Amino acid sequence: MKSIPEKPNNGQVNFDDMINDLIKNFLEKLLKSELTEFLNYDKYEVTGKNSGNNRNGNYSRNFQTKYGVIENL
C-alpha cells in the first residue's frame, strides 16, 4: 500500500482507490491469519513440517466491492 496517495494531474485524490487498497490489505492479513489459526502453527514454524497439513501454496482471486474490483487478492 502506498503511504501517500498519488494525485492525478488535477490534484485530486481518488478515494475509491485508497479504500480499495485498504480493503485489499485488510483481507490479505485476515486470510493469512485465518490460515495460521486453522493450521494451528505459524508460517515457517517447525511444528508444521511433515504434519500432513502443510501450507502448500495459494492462488490469487478478485473480489467485487462497491468501491470496485480488488484484483490479485
mmCIF file of the N, C-alpha and C atoms, coordinates in Angstrom:
data_MODEL
# 
_entry.id   MODEL 
# 
loop_
_atom_site.group_PDB 
_atom_site.id 
_atom_site.type_symbol 
_atom_site.label_atom_id 
_atom_site.label_alt_id 
_atom_site.label_comp_id 
_atom_site.label_asym_id 
_atom_site.label_entity_id 
_atom_site.label_seq_id 
_atom_site.pdbx_PDB_ins_code 
_atom_site.Cartn_x 
_atom_site.Cartn_y 
_atom_site.Cartn_z 
_atom_site.occupancy 
_atom_site.B_iso_or_equiv 
_atom_site.pdbx_formal_charge 
_atom_site.auth_seq_id 
_atom_site.auth_comp_id 
_atom_site.auth_asym_id 
_atom_site.auth_atom_id 
_atom_site.pdbx_PDB_model_num 
ATOM 1   N N  . MET A 1 1  ? 0.845   -1.172  0.000   1.00 0.00 ? 1  MET A N  1 
ATOM 2   C CA . MET A 1 1  ? 0.000   0.000   0.000   1.00 0.00 ? 1  MET A CA 1 
ATOM 3   C C  . MET A 1 1  ? 0.890   1.234   0.000   1.00 0.00 ? 1  MET A C  1 
ATOM 4   N N  . LYS A 1 2  ? 0.500   2.220   -0.717  1.00 0.00 ? 2  LYS A N  1 
ATOM 5   C CA . LYS A 1 2  ? 1.244   3.473   -0.772  1.00 0.00 ? 2  LYS A CA 1 
ATOM 6   C C  . LYS A 1 2  ? 0.861   4.320   0.432   1.00 0.00 ? 2  LYS A C  1 
ATOM 7   N N  . SER A 1 3  ? 1.857   4.908   1.091   1.00 0.00 ? 3  SER A N  1 
ATOM 8   C CA . SER A 1 3  ? 1.546   5.711   2.266   1.00 0.00 ? 3  SER A CA 1 
ATOM 9   C C  . SER A 1 3  ? 0.985   7.079   1.881   1.00 0.00 ? 3  SER A C  1 
ATOM 10  N N  . ILE A 1 4  ? 1.424   7.609   0.758   1.00 0.00 ? 4  ILE A N  1 
ATOM 11  C CA . ILE A 1 4  ? 0.909   8.893   0.279   1.00 0.00 ? 4  ILE A CA 1 
ATOM 12  C C  . ILE A 1 4  ? 0.232   8.642   -1.062  1.00 0.00 ? 4  ILE A C  1 
ATOM 13  N N  . PRO A 1 5  ? -1.059  8.924   -1.143  1.00 0.00 ? 5  PRO A N  1 
ATOM 14  C CA . PRO A 1 5  ? -1.763  8.655   -2.395  1.00 0.00 ? 5  PRO A CA 1 
ATOM 15  C C  . PRO A 1 5  ? -1.232  9.507   -3.539  1.00 0.00 ? 5  PRO A C  1 
ATOM 16  N N  . GLU A 1 6  ? -1.130  8.883   -4.699  1.00 0.00 ? 6  GLU A N  1 
ATOM 17  C CA . GLU A 1 6  ? -0.709  9.637   -5.873  1.00 0.00 ? 6  GLU A CA 1 
ATOM 18  C C  . GLU A 1 6  ? -1.850  10.525  -6.336  1.00 0.00 ? 6  GLU A C  1 
ATOM 19  N N  . LYS A 1 7  ? -1.530  11.748  -6.712  1.00 0.00 ? 7  LYS A N  1 
ATOM 20  C CA . LYS A 1 7  ? -2.548  12.684  -7.161  1.00 0.00 ? 7  LYS A CA 1 
ATOM 21  C C  . LYS A 1 7  ? -2.513  12.768  -8.676  1.00 0.00 ? 7  LYS A C  1 
ATOM 22  N N  . PRO A 1 8  ? -3.670  12.660  -9.305  1.00 0.00 ? 8  PRO A N  1 
ATOM 23  C CA . PRO A 1 8  ? -3.709  12.854  -10.748 1.00 0.00 ? 8  PRO A CA 1 
ATOM 24  C C  . PRO A 1 8  ? -3.334  14.290  -11.123 1.00 0.00 ? 8  PRO A C  1 
ATOM 25  N N  . ASN A 1 9  ? -3.330  14.591  -12.387 1.00 0.00 ? 9  ASN A N  1 
ATOM 26  C CA . ASN A 1 9  ? -2.911  15.912  -12.873 1.00 0.00 ? 9  ASN A CA 1 
ATOM 27  C C  . ASN A 1 9  ? -3.697  17.060  -12.261 1.00 0.00 ? 9  ASN A C  1 
ATOM 28  N N  . ASN A 1 10 ? -4.963  16.831  -11.919 1.00 0.00 ? 10 ASN A N  1 
ATOM 29  C CA . ASN A 1 10 ? -5.775  17.926  -11.389 1.00 0.00 ? 10 ASN A CA 1 
ATOM 30  C C  . ASN A 1 10 ? -5.629  18.097  -9.875  1.00 0.00 ? 10 ASN A C  1 
ATOM 31  N N  . GLY A 1 11 ? -4.761  17.308  -9.225  1.00 0.00 ? 11 GLY A N  1 
ATOM 32  C CA . GLY A 1 11 ? -4.520  17.459  -7.796  1.00 0.00 ? 11 GLY A CA 1 
ATOM 33  C C  . GLY A 1 11 ? -5.513  16.741  -6.914  1.00 0.00 ? 11 GLY A C  1 
ATOM 34  N N  . GLN A 1 12 ? -6.452  16.001  -7.488  1.00 0.00 ? 12 GLN A N  1 
ATOM 35  C CA . GLN A 1 12 ? -7.461  15.284  -6.715  1.00 0.00 ? 12 GLN A CA 1 
ATOM 36  C C  . GLN A 1 12 ? -6.967  13.892  -6.340  1.00 0.00 ? 12 GLN A C  1 
ATOM 37  N N  . VAL A 1 13 ? -7.349  13.440  -5.154  1.00 0.00 ? 13 VAL A N  1 
ATOM 38  C CA . VAL A 1 13 ? -7.021  12.097  -4.688  1.00 0.00 ? 13 VAL A CA 1 
ATOM 39  C C  . VAL A 1 13 ? -8.216  11.208  -4.981  1.00 0.00 ? 13 VAL A C  1 
ATOM 40  N N  . ASN A 1 14 ? -7.968  10.032  -5.532  1.00 0.00 ? 14 ASN A N  1 
ATOM 41  C CA . ASN A 1 14 ? -9.038  9.086   -5.809  1.00 0.00 ? 14 ASN A CA 1 
ATOM 42  C C  . ASN A 1 14 ? -9.265  8.238   -4.553  1.00 0.00 ? 14 ASN A C  1 
ATOM 43  N N  . PHE A 1 15 ? -10.296 8.583   -3.779  1.00 0.00 ? 15 PHE A N  1 
ATOM 44  C CA . PHE A 1 15 ? -10.554 7.894   -2.522  1.00 0.00 ? 15 PHE A CA 1 
ATOM 45  C C  . PHE A 1 15 ? -11.020 6.470   -2.732  1.00 0.00 ? 15 PHE A C  1 
ATOM 46  N N  . ASP A 1 16 ? -11.669 6.176   -3.853  1.00 0.00 ? 16 ASP A N  1 
ATOM 47  C CA . ASP A 1 16 ? -12.073 4.796   -4.129  1.00 0.00 ? 16 ASP A CA 1 
ATOM 48  C C  . ASP A 1 16 ? -10.848 3.898   -4.230  1.00 0.00 ? 16 ASP A C  1 
ATOM 49  N N  . ASP A 1 17 ? -9.775  4.374   -4.839  1.00 0.00 ? 17 ASP A N  1 
ATOM 50  C CA . ASP A 1 17 ? -8.546  3.594   -4.925  1.00 0.00 ? 17 ASP A CA 1 
ATOM 51  C C  . ASP A 1 17 ? -7.917  3.418   -3.543  1.00 0.00 ? 17 ASP A C  1 
ATOM 52  N N  . MET A 1 18 ? -7.971  4.456   -2.728  1.00 0.00 ? 18 MET A N  1 
ATOM 53  C CA . MET A 1 18 ? -7.432  4.352   -1.365  1.00 0.00 ? 18 MET A CA 1 
ATOM 54  C C  . MET A 1 18 ? -8.217  3.339   -0.550  1.00 0.00 ? 18 MET A C  1 
ATOM 55  N N  . ILE A 1 19 ? -9.540  3.406   -0.621  1.00 0.00 ? 19 ILE A N  1 
ATOM 56  C CA . ILE A 1 19 ? -10.393 2.460   0.097   1.00 0.00 ? 19 ILE A CA 1 
ATOM 57  C C  . ILE A 1 19 ? -10.131 1.050   -0.406  1.00 0.00 ? 19 ILE A C  1 
ATOM 58  N N  . ASN A 1 20 ? -9.999  0.904   -1.729  1.00 0.00 ? 20 ASN A N  1 
ATOM 59  C CA . ASN A 1 20 ? -9.732  -0.386  -2.344  1.00 0.00 ? 20 ASN A CA 1 
ATOM 60  C C  . ASN A 1 20 ? -8.426  -0.974  -1.804  1.00 0.00 ? 20 ASN A C  1 
ATOM 61  N N  . ASP A 1 21 ? -7.384  -0.162  -1.708  1.00 0.00 ? 21 ASP A N  1 
ATOM 62  C CA . ASP A 1 21 ? -6.098  -0.615  -1.168  1.00 0.00 ? 21 ASP A CA 1 
ATOM 63  C C  . ASP A 1 21 ? -6.216  -1.015  0.299   1.00 0.00 ? 21 ASP A C  1 
ATOM 64  N N  . LEU A 1 22 ? -6.951  -0.229  1.080   1.00 0.00 ? 22 LEU A N  1 
ATOM 65  C CA . LEU A 1 22 ? -7.143  -0.563  2.489   1.00 0.00 ? 22 LEU A CA 1 
ATOM 66  C C  . LEU A 1 22 ? -7.886  -1.882  2.657   1.00 0.00 ? 22 LEU A C  1 
ATOM 67  N N  . ILE A 1 23 ? -8.929  -2.084  1.876   1.00 0.00 ? 23 ILE A N  1 
ATOM 68  C CA . ILE A 1 23 ? -9.696  -3.327  1.939   1.00 0.00 ? 23 ILE A CA 1 
ATOM 69  C C  . ILE A 1 23 ? -8.817  -4.503  1.531   1.00 0.00 ? 23 ILE A C  1 
ATOM 70  N N  . LYS A 1 24 ? -8.032  -4.327  0.470   1.00 0.00 ? 24 LYS A N  1 
ATOM 71  C CA . LYS A 1 24 ? -7.155  -5.402  -0.001  1.00 0.00 ? 24 LYS A CA 1 
ATOM 72  C C  . LYS A 1 24 ? -6.154  -5.791  1.081   1.00 0.00 ? 24 LYS A C  1 
ATOM 73  N N  . ASN A 1 25 ? -5.499  -4.815  1.700   1.00 0.00 ? 25 ASN A N  1 
ATOM 74  C CA . ASN A 1 25 ? -4.531  -5.107  2.757   1.00 0.00 ? 25 ASN A CA 1 
ATOM 75  C C  . ASN A 1 25 ? -5.187  -5.809  3.932   1.00 0.00 ? 25 ASN A C  1 
ATOM 76  N N  . PHE A 1 26 ? -6.370  -5.341  4.325   1.00 0.00 ? 26 PHE A N  1 
ATOM 77  C CA . PHE A 1 26 ? -7.081  -5.950  5.437   1.00 0.00 ? 26 PHE A CA 1 
ATOM 78  C C  . PHE A 1 26 ? -7.446  -7.398  5.126   1.00 0.00 ? 26 PHE A C  1 
ATOM 79  N N  . LEU A 1 27 ? -7.996  -7.645  3.932   1.00 0.00 ? 27 LEU A N  1 
ATOM 80  C CA . LEU A 1 27 ? -8.404  -9.002  3.577   1.00 0.00 ? 27 LEU A CA 1 
ATOM 81  C C  . LEU A 1 27 ? -7.214  -9.948  3.461   1.00 0.00 ? 27 LEU A C  1 
ATOM 82  N N  . GLU A 1 28 ? -6.099  -9.470  2.934   1.00 0.00 ? 28 GLU A N  1 
ATOM 83  C CA . GLU A 1 28 ? -4.912  -10.321 2.839   1.00 0.00 ? 28 GLU A CA 1 
ATOM 84  C C  . GLU A 1 28 ? -4.410  -10.717 4.228   1.00 0.00 ? 28 GLU A C  1 
ATOM 85  N N  . LYS A 1 29 ? -4.384  -9.775  5.154   1.00 0.00 ? 29 LYS A N  1 
ATOM 86  C CA . LYS A 1 29 ? -3.965  -10.083 6.522   1.00 0.00 ? 29 LYS A CA 1 
ATOM 87  C C  . LYS A 1 29 ? -4.955  -11.028 7.192   1.00 0.00 ? 29 LYS A C  1 
ATOM 88  N N  . LEU A 1 30 ? -6.241  -10.813 6.934   1.00 0.00 ? 30 LEU A N  1 
ATOM 89  C CA . LEU A 1 30 ? -7.270  -11.664 7.503   1.00 0.00 ? 30 LEU A CA 1 
ATOM 90  C C  . LEU A 1 30 ? -7.142  -13.097 7.000   1.00 0.00 ? 30 LEU A C  1 
ATOM 91  N N  . LEU A 1 31 ? -6.924  -13.274 5.694   1.00 0.00 ? 31 LEU A N  1 
ATOM 92  C CA . LEU A 1 31 ? -6.788  -14.613 5.126   1.00 0.00 ? 31 LEU A CA 1 
ATOM 93  C C  . LEU A 1 31 ? -5.541  -15.325 5.640   1.00 0.00 ? 31 LEU A C  1 
ATOM 94  N N  . LYS A 1 32 ? -4.437  -14.602 5.779   1.00 0.00 ? 32 LYS A N  1 
ATOM 95  C CA . LYS A 1 32 ? -3.211  -15.206 6.317   1.00 0.00 ? 32 LYS A CA 1 
ATOM 96  C C  . LYS A 1 32 ? -3.408  -15.611 7.778   1.00 0.00 ? 32 LYS A C  1 
ATOM 97  N N  . SER A 1 33 ? -4.078  -14.771 8.551   1.00 0.00 ? 33 SER A N  1 
ATOM 98  C CA . SER A 1 33 ? -4.342  -15.090 9.952   1.00 0.00 ? 33 SER A CA 1 
ATOM 99  C C  . SER A 1 33 ? -5.279  -16.278 10.074  1.00 0.00 ? 33 SER A C  1 
ATOM 100 N N  . GLU A 1 34 ? -6.263  -16.338 9.195   1.00 0.00 ? 34 GLU A N  1 
ATOM 101 C CA . GLU A 1 34 ? -7.207  -17.456 9.218   1.00 0.00 ? 34 GLU A CA 1 
ATOM 102 C C  . GLU A 1 34 ? -6.491  -18.768 8.926   1.00 0.00 ? 34 GLU A C  1 
ATOM 103 N N  . LEU A 1 35 ? -5.568  -18.759 7.973   1.00 0.00 ? 35 LEU A N  1 
ATOM 104 C CA . LEU A 1 35 ? -4.808  -19.960 7.648   1.00 0.00 ? 35 LEU A CA 1 
ATOM 105 C C  . LEU A 1 35 ? -3.937  -20.390 8.824   1.00 0.00 ? 35 LEU A C  1 
ATOM 106 N N  . THR A 1 36 ? -3.295  -19.425 9.465   1.00 0.00 ? 36 THR A N  1 
ATOM 107 C CA . THR A 1 36 ? -2.469  -19.732 10.632  1.00 0.00 ? 36 THR A CA 1 
ATOM 108 C C  . THR A 1 36 ? -3.310  -20.337 11.746  1.00 0.00 ? 36 THR A C  1 
ATOM 109 N N  . GLU A 1 37 ? -4.469  -19.783 11.985  1.00 0.00 ? 37 GLU A N  1 
ATOM 110 C CA . GLU A 1 37 ? -5.355  -20.296 13.043  1.00 0.00 ? 37 GLU A CA 1 
ATOM 111 C C  . GLU A 1 37 ? -5.874  -21.692 12.684  1.00 0.00 ? 37 GLU A C  1 
ATOM 112 N N  . PHE A 1 38 ? -6.234  -21.900 11.438  1.00 0.00 ? 38 PHE A N  1 
ATOM 113 C CA . PHE A 1 38 ? -6.772  -23.191 11.000  1.00 0.00 ? 38 PHE A CA 1 
ATOM 114 C C  . PHE A 1 38 ? -5.716  -24.291 11.109  1.00 0.00 ? 38 PHE A C  1 
ATOM 115 N N  . LEU A 1 39 ? -4.482  -23.995 10.671  1.00 0.00 ? 39 LEU A N  1 
ATOM 116 C CA . LEU A 1 39 ? -3.420  -24.994 10.708  1.00 0.00 ? 39 LEU A CA 1 
ATOM 117 C C  . LEU A 1 39 ? -2.804  -25.139 12.090  1.00 0.00 ? 39 LEU A C  1 
ATOM 118 N N  . ASN A 1 40 ? -3.025  -24.158 12.943  1.00 0.00 ? 40 ASN A N  1 
ATOM 119 C CA . ASN A 1 40 ? -2.544  -24.167 14.321  1.00 0.00 ? 40 ASN A CA 1 
ATOM 120 C C  . ASN A 1 40 ? -1.027  -24.063 14.423  1.00 0.00 ? 40 ASN A C  1 
ATOM 121 N N  . TYR A 1 41 ? -0.380  -23.415 13.445  1.00 0.00 ? 41 TYR A N  1 
ATOM 122 C CA . TYR A 1 41 ? 1.034   -23.092 13.538  1.00 0.00 ? 41 TYR A CA 1 
ATOM 123 C C  . TYR A 1 41 ? 1.348   -21.941 12.598  1.00 0.00 ? 41 TYR A C  1 
ATOM 124 N N  . ASP A 1 42 ? 2.373   -21.165 12.945  1.00 0.00 ? 42 ASP A N  1 
ATOM 125 C CA . ASP A 1 42 ? 2.775   -20.019 12.138  1.00 0.00 ? 42 ASP A CA 1 
ATOM 126 C C  . ASP A 1 42 ? 3.563   -20.466 10.914  1.00 0.00 ? 42 ASP A C  1 
ATOM 127 N N  . LYS A 1 43 ? 3.634   -19.591 9.937   1.00 0.00 ? 43 LYS A N  1 
ATOM 128 C CA . LYS A 1 43 ? 4.392   -19.873 8.729   1.00 0.00 ? 43 LYS A CA 1 
ATOM 129 C C  . LYS A 1 43 ? 5.863   -20.079 9.089   1.00 0.00 ? 43 LYS A C  1 
ATOM 130 N N  . TYR A 1 44 ? 6.502   -21.071 8.470   1.00 0.00 ? 44 TYR A N  1 
ATOM 131 C CA . TYR A 1 44 ? 7.910   -21.445 8.683   1.00 0.00 ? 44 TYR A CA 1 
ATOM 132 C C  . TYR A 1 44 ? 8.171   -22.067 10.051  1.00 0.00 ? 44 TYR A C  1 
ATOM 133 N N  . GLU A 1 45 ? 7.135   -22.371 10.808  1.00 0.00 ? 45 GLU A N  1 
ATOM 134 C CA . GLU A 1 45 ? 7.325   -22.987 12.114  1.00 0.00 ? 45 GLU A CA 1 
ATOM 135 C C  . GLU A 1 45 ? 7.630   -24.474 11.939  1.00 0.00 ? 45 GLU A C  1 
ATOM 136 N N  . VAL A 1 46 ? 8.545   -24.992 12.728  1.00 0.00 ? 46 VAL A N  1 
ATOM 137 C CA . VAL A 1 46 ? 8.992   -26.378 12.601  1.00 0.00 ? 46 VAL A CA 1 
ATOM 138 C C  . VAL A 1 46 ? 7.879   -27.371 12.919  1.00 0.00 ? 46 VAL A C  1 
ATOM 139 N N  . THR A 1 47 ? 6.962   -27.024 13.797  1.00 0.00 ? 47 THR A N  1 
ATOM 140 C CA . THR A 1 47 ? 5.901   -27.954 14.184  1.00 0.00 ? 47 THR A CA 1 
ATOM 141 C C  . THR A 1 47 ? 4.999   -28.327 13.019  1.00 0.00 ? 47 THR A C  1 
ATOM 142 N N  . GLY A 1 48 ? 4.954   -27.523 11.989  1.00 0.00 ? 48 GLY A N  1 
ATOM 143 C CA . GLY A 1 48 ? 4.122   -27.829 10.837  1.00 0.00 ? 48 GLY A CA 1 
ATOM 144 C C  . GLY A 1 48 ? 4.770   -28.742 9.826   1.00 0.00 ? 48 GLY A C  1 
ATOM 145 N N  . LYS A 1 49 ? 6.077   -28.947 9.938   1.00 0.00 ? 49 LYS A N  1 
ATOM 146 C CA . LYS A 1 49 ? 6.815   -29.755 8.974   1.00 0.00 ? 49 LYS A CA 1 
ATOM 147 C C  . LYS A 1 49 ? 6.378   -31.214 9.051   1.00 0.00 ? 49 LYS A C  1 
ATOM 148 N N  . ASN A 1 50 ? 6.035   -31.778 7.897   1.00 0.00 ? 50 ASN A N  1 
ATOM 149 C CA . ASN A 1 50 ? 5.612   -33.179 7.778   1.00 0.00 ? 50 ASN A CA 1 
ATOM 150 C C  . ASN A 1 50 ? 4.411   -33.515 8.661   1.00 0.00 ? 50 ASN A C  1 
ATOM 151 N N  . SER A 1 51 ? 3.557   -32.542 8.903   1.00 0.00 ? 51 SER A N  1 
ATOM 152 C CA . SER A 1 51 ? 2.380   -32.781 9.735   1.00 0.00 ? 51 SER A CA 1 
ATOM 153 C C  . SER A 1 51 ? 1.209   -33.319 8.910   1.00 0.00 ? 51 SER A C  1 
ATOM 154 N N  . GLY A 1 52 ? 1.350   -33.279 7.596   1.00 0.00 ? 52 GLY A N  1 
ATOM 155 C CA . GLY A 1 52 ? 0.256   -33.710 6.733   1.00 0.00 ? 52 GLY A CA 1 
ATOM 156 C C  . GLY A 1 52 ? -0.740  -32.603 6.471   1.00 0.00 ? 52 GLY A C  1 
ATOM 157 N N  . ASN A 1 53 ? -0.570  -31.477 7.120   1.00 0.00 ? 53 ASN A N  1 
ATOM 158 C CA . ASN A 1 53 ? -1.468  -30.344 6.961   1.00 0.00 ? 53 ASN A CA 1 
ATOM 159 C C  . ASN A 1 53 ? -0.603  -29.106 6.730   1.00 0.00 ? 53 ASN A C  1 
ATOM 160 N N  . ASN A 1 54 ? -0.001  -29.045 5.552   1.00 0.00 ? 54 ASN A N  1 
ATOM 161 C CA . ASN A 1 54 ? 1.016   -28.039 5.270   1.00 0.00 ? 54 ASN A CA 1 
ATOM 162 C C  . ASN A 1 54 ? 0.472   -26.869 4.476   1.00 0.00 ? 54 ASN A C  1 
ATOM 163 N N  . ARG A 1 55 ? 1.218   -25.783 4.511   1.00 0.00 ? 55 ARG A N  1 
ATOM 164 C CA . ARG A 1 55 ? 0.958   -24.636 3.639   1.00 0.00 ? 55 ARG A CA 1 
ATOM 165 C C  . ARG A 1 55 ? 1.585   -24.988 2.298   1.00 0.00 ? 55 ARG A C  1 
ATOM 166 N N  . ASN A 1 56 ? 0.769   -25.251 1.311   1.00 0.00 ? 56 ASN A N  1 
ATOM 167 C CA . ASN A 1 56 ? 1.309   -25.725 0.042   1.00 0.00 ? 56 ASN A CA 1 
ATOM 168 C C  . ASN A 1 56 ? 0.961   -24.808 -1.117  1.00 0.00 ? 56 ASN A C  1 
ATOM 169 N N  . GLY A 1 57 ? 0.940   -23.530 -0.869  1.00 0.00 ? 57 GLY A N  1 
ATOM 170 C CA . GLY A 1 57 ? 0.712   -22.570 -1.941  1.00 0.00 ? 57 GLY A CA 1 
ATOM 171 C C  . GLY A 1 57 ? -0.622  -21.864 -1.823  1.00 0.00 ? 57 GLY A C  1 
ATOM 172 N N  . ASN A 1 58 ? -0.823  -20.943 -2.735  1.00 0.00 ? 58 ASN A N  1 
ATOM 173 C CA . ASN A 1 58 ? -2.068  -20.190 -2.775  1.00 0.00 ? 58 ASN A CA 1 
ATOM 174 C C  . ASN A 1 58 ? -2.313  -19.720 -4.202  1.00 0.00 ? 58 ASN A C  1 
ATOM 175 N N  . TYR A 1 59 ? -3.414  -19.099 -4.424  1.00 0.00 ? 59 TYR A N  1 
ATOM 176 C CA . TYR A 1 59 ? -3.747  -18.564 -5.740  1.00 0.00 ? 59 TYR A CA 1 
ATOM 177 C C  . TYR A 1 59 ? -4.411  -17.213 -5.560  1.00 0.00 ? 59 TYR A C  1 
ATOM 178 N N  . SER A 1 60 ? -4.318  -16.394 -6.583  1.00 0.00 ? 60 SER A N  1 
ATOM 179 C CA . SER A 1 60 ? -4.918  -15.065 -6.491  1.00 0.00 ? 60 SER A CA 1 
ATOM 180 C C  . SER A 1 60 ? -6.375  -15.129 -6.926  1.00 0.00 ? 60 SER A C  1 
ATOM 181 N N  . ARG A 1 61 ? -7.132  -14.182 -6.455  1.00 0.00 ? 61 ARG A N  1 
ATOM 182 C CA . ARG A 1 61 ? -8.558  -14.097 -6.793  1.00 0.00 ? 61 ARG A CA 1 
ATOM 183 C C  . ARG A 1 61 ? -8.960  -12.636 -6.817  1.00 0.00 ? 61 ARG A C  1 
ATOM 184 N N  . ASN A 1 62 ? -10.082 -12.357 -7.402  1.00 0.00 ? 62 ASN A N  1 
ATOM 185 C CA . ASN A 1 62 ? -10.631 -11.000 -7.449  1.00 0.00 ? 62 ASN A CA 1 
ATOM 186 C C  . ASN A 1 62 ? -11.856 -10.940 -6.552  1.00 0.00 ? 62 ASN A C  1 
ATOM 187 N N  . PHE A 1 63 ? -12.106 -9.767  -5.995  1.00 0.00 ? 63 PHE A N  1 
ATOM 188 C CA . PHE A 1 63 ? -13.213 -9.578  -5.066  1.00 0.00 ? 63 PHE A CA 1 
ATOM 189 C C  . PHE A 1 63 ? -13.946 -8.293  -5.441  1.00 0.00 ? 63 PHE A C  1 
ATOM 190 N N  . GLN A 1 64 ? -15.230 -8.394  -5.674  1.00 0.00 ? 64 GLN A N  1 
ATOM 191 C CA . GLN A 1 64 ? -16.040 -7.245  -6.074  1.00 0.00 ? 64 GLN A CA 1 
ATOM 192 C C  . GLN A 1 64 ? -16.565 -6.512  -4.846  1.00 0.00 ? 64 GLN A C  1 
ATOM 193 N N  . THR A 1 65 ? -16.312 -5.198  -4.763  1.00 0.00 ? 65 THR A N  1 
ATOM 194 C CA . THR A 1 65 ? -16.841 -4.364  -3.689  1.00 0.00 ? 65 THR A CA 1 
ATOM 195 C C  . THR A 1 65 ? -17.577 -3.181  -4.311  1.00 0.00 ? 65 THR A C  1 
ATOM 196 N N  . LYS A 1 66 ? -18.223 -2.401  -3.482  1.00 0.00 ? 66 LYS A N  1 
ATOM 197 C CA . LYS A 1 66 ? -18.902 -1.227  -4.020  1.00 0.00 ? 66 LYS A CA 1 
ATOM 198 C C  . LYS A 1 66 ? -17.907 -0.151  -4.442  1.00 0.00 ? 66 LYS A C  1 
ATOM 199 N N  . TYR A 1 67 ? -16.639 -0.305  -4.047  1.00 0.00 ? 67 TYR A N  1 
ATOM 200 C CA . TYR A 1 67 ? -15.590 0.636   -4.433  1.00 0.00 ? 67 TYR A CA 1 
ATOM 201 C C  . TYR A 1 67 ? -14.844 0.176   -5.670  1.00 0.00 ? 67 TYR A C  1 
ATOM 202 N N  . GLY A 1 68 ? -15.209 -0.987  -6.192  1.00 0.00 ? 68 GLY A N  1 
ATOM 203 C CA . GLY A 1 68 ? -14.567 -1.530  -7.391  1.00 0.00 ? 68 GLY A CA 1 
ATOM 204 C C  . GLY A 1 68 ? -14.044 -2.919  -7.135  1.00 0.00 ? 68 GLY A C  1 
ATOM 205 N N  . VAL A 1 69 ? -13.385 -3.466  -8.101  1.00 0.00 ? 69 VAL A N  1 
ATOM 206 C CA . VAL A 1 69 ? -12.846 -4.815  -8.003  1.00 0.00 ? 69 VAL A CA 1 
ATOM 207 C C  . VAL A 1 69 ? -11.470 -4.770  -7.346  1.00 0.00 ? 69 VAL A C  1 
ATOM 208 N N  . ILE A 1 70 ? -11.280 -5.620  -6.340  1.00 0.00 ? 70 ILE A N  1 
ATOM 209 C CA . ILE A 1 70 ? -9.975  -5.778  -5.726  1.00 0.00 ? 70 ILE A CA 1 
ATOM 210 C C  . ILE A 1 70 ? -9.323  -6.938  -6.463  1.00 0.00 ? 70 ILE A C  1 
ATOM 211 N N  . GLU A 1 71 ? -8.238  -6.641  -7.171  1.00 0.00 ? 71 GLU A N  1 
ATOM 212 C CA . GLU A 1 71 ? -7.598  -7.650  -8.002  1.00 0.00 ? 71 GLU A CA 1 
ATOM 213 C C  . GLU A 1 71 ? -6.389  -8.259  -7.290  1.00 0.00 ? 71 GLU A C  1 
ATOM 214 N N  . ASN A 1 72 ? -6.124  -9.517  -7.635  1.00 0.00 ? 72 ASN A N  1 
ATOM 215 C CA . ASN A 1 72 ? -4.959  -10.252 -7.130  1.00 0.00 ? 72 ASN A CA 1 
ATOM 216 C C  . ASN A 1 72 ? -4.908  -10.293 -5.615  1.00 0.00 ? 72 ASN A C  1 
ATOM 217 N N  . LEU A 1 73 ? -6.014  -10.631 -5.034  1.00 0.00 ? 73 LEU A N  1 
ATOM 218 C CA . LEU A 1 73 ? -6.099  -10.756 -3.587  1.00 0.00 ? 73 LEU A CA 1 
ATOM 219 C C  . LEU A 1 73 ? -5.481  -12.072 -3.180  1.00 0.00 ? 73 LEU A C  1 
# 
